[in-house]
Amino acid sequence: MKILLFAGSLRKDSLNKKVVRFTDKLLKSNLDLKTTVVDLQTLNIPVYDGDIETAGIPEGVKTLAALVASANAIIISSPEYNGSMSSPLKNTLDWLSRVKPLPITKKPILMLGASPGALGATRGLAHARWPLETLGNFLYPEAMGFMHADQAFDENEDLKDPVQLAKLQKLINSFIEYAGKLK
Ligand SMILES: Cc1cc2nc3c(=O)[nH]c(=O)nc-3n(C[C@H](O)[C@H](O)[C@H](O)COP(=O)(O)O)c2cc1C
């Protein structure tokens, strides 16, 4: 099974990119999985503009669309901005929705999120479900928010809290089982 992971944040020191890299590390212990991590910052996807679309779908969008289309499942870790989904994630989904055939549909998707705050981006995760479901994807019913995520990782970028680690591992295992049934 091919799993694509990305963060809904662009910045280099993103906490959500740490969640993605750590989740990828956990997935790598399962030899049946092939994982790909994509950094949206490197794709230089512009803010959606119909005139840019008329001139041609940007290369970064085409690159991501190909990765999404070939994935059997997707894991996204995203911050929340002002109690909703992040603008980079929304913009990315809007661009992907303009690619034909639609690459991001009928995909099992697991939502994770991280924030230095006490809510762990969970409000943003709830809002992200809406466009993803509108596009016809299968959102895993559970999600996980990492609260106080600026304190959550050690110098090796491993999760410090064994309880949180066990919860993430269990969630990943059940998501893979779910995605396998939909494959
Ligand atoms: C425009 C903006 C709005 C934000 N709104 C929220 C918010 O509603 N809730 C929250 O917990 N954090 C909020 N934050 C703080 C982010 O959670 C924090 O910057 C986080 O580190 C961003 O994720 P990243 O580290 O993956 O880039 C906001 C940050 C920005 C830039």
Ligand as a Chemical Component Dictionary entry (heavy atoms), coordinates in Angstrom:
data_LIG
# 
_chem_comp.id                   LIG 
_chem_comp.type                 NON-POLYMER 
_chem_comp.pdbx_formal_charge   0 
_chem_comp.three_letter_code    LIG 
# 
loop_
_chem_comp_atom.comp_id 
_chem_comp_atom.atom_id 
_chem_comp_atom.alt_atom_id 
_chem_comp_atom.type_symbol 
_chem_comp_atom.charge 
_chem_comp_atom.model_Cartn_x 
_chem_comp_atom.model_Cartn_y 
_chem_comp_atom.model_Cartn_z 
_chem_comp_atom.pdbx_ordinal 
LIG C1  C1  C 0 -2.679 32.989 10.760 1  
LIG C2  C2  C 0 -2.501 32.128 11.992 2  
LIG C3  C3  C 0 -3.591 31.801 12.746 3  
LIG C4  C4  C 0 -3.461 30.944 13.853 4  
LIG N1  N1  N 0 -4.561 30.558 14.560 5  
LIG C5  C5  C 0 -4.440 29.592 15.510 6  
LIG C6  C6  C 0 -5.597 29.022 16.124 7  
LIG O1  O1  O 0 -6.717 29.354 15.835 8  
LIG N2  N2  N 0 -5.403 28.041 17.039 9  
LIG C7  C7  C 0 -4.155 27.588 17.390 10 
LIG O2  O2  O 0 -4.037 26.676 18.204 11 
LIG N3  N3  N 0 -3.054 28.126 16.836 12 
LIG C8  C8  C 0 -3.166 29.112 15.915 13 
LIG N4  N4  N 0 -2.055 29.638 15.305 14 
LIG C9  C9  C 0 -0.736 29.240 15.803 15 
LIG C10 C10 C 0 -0.297 27.973 15.108 16 
LIG O3  O3  O 0 -0.892 26.856 15.722 17 
LIG C11 C11 C 0 1.225  27.849 15.205 18 
LIG O4  O4  O 0 1.825  28.943 14.537 19 
LIG C12 C12 C 0 1.715  26.540 14.661 20 
LIG O5  O5  O 0 3.038  26.356 15.044 21 
LIG C13 C13 C 0 1.527  26.491 13.162 22 
LIG O6  O6  O 0 1.784  25.205 12.678 23 
LIG P1  P1  P 0 3.222  24.818 12.065 24 
LIG O7  O7  O 0 4.192  24.849 13.253 25 
LIG O8  O8  O 0 3.030  23.450 11.541 26 
LIG O9  O9  O 0 3.577  25.844 11.054 27 
LIG C14 C14 C 0 -2.176 30.493 14.223 28 
LIG C15 C15 C 0 -1.066 30.858 13.433 29 
LIG C16 C16 C 0 -1.220 31.656 12.335 30 
LIG C17 C17 C 0 -0.013 31.988 11.488 31 
# 
loop_
_chem_comp_bond.comp_id 
_chem_comp_bond.atom_id_1 
_chem_comp_bond.atom_id_2 
_chem_comp_bond.value_order 
_chem_comp_bond.pdbx_ordinal 
LIG C1  C2  SING 1  
LIG C2  C3  SING 2  
LIG C2  C16 DOUB 3  
LIG C3  C4  DOUB 4  
LIG C4  N1  SING 5  
LIG C4  C14 SING 6  
LIG N1  C5  DOUB 7  
LIG C5  C6  SING 8  
LIG C5  C8  SING 9  
LIG C6  O1  DOUB 10 
LIG C6  N2  SING 11 
LIG N2  C7  SING 12 
LIG C7  O2  DOUB 13 
LIG C7  N3  SING 14 
LIG N3  C8  DOUB 15 
LIG C8  N4  SING 16 
LIG N4  C9  SING 17 
LIG N4  C14 SING 18 
LIG C9  C10 SING 19 
LIG C10 O3  SING 20 
LIG C10 C11 SING 21 
LIG C11 O4  SING 22 
LIG C11 C12 SING 23 
LIG C12 O5  SING 24 
LIG C12 C13 SING 25 
LIG C13 O6  SING 26 
LIG O6  P1  SING 27 
LIG P1  O7  DOUB 28 
LIG P1  O8  SING 29 
LIG P1  O9  SING 30 
LIG C14 C15 DOUB 31 
LIG C15 C16 SING 32 
LIG C16 C17 SING 33 
# 
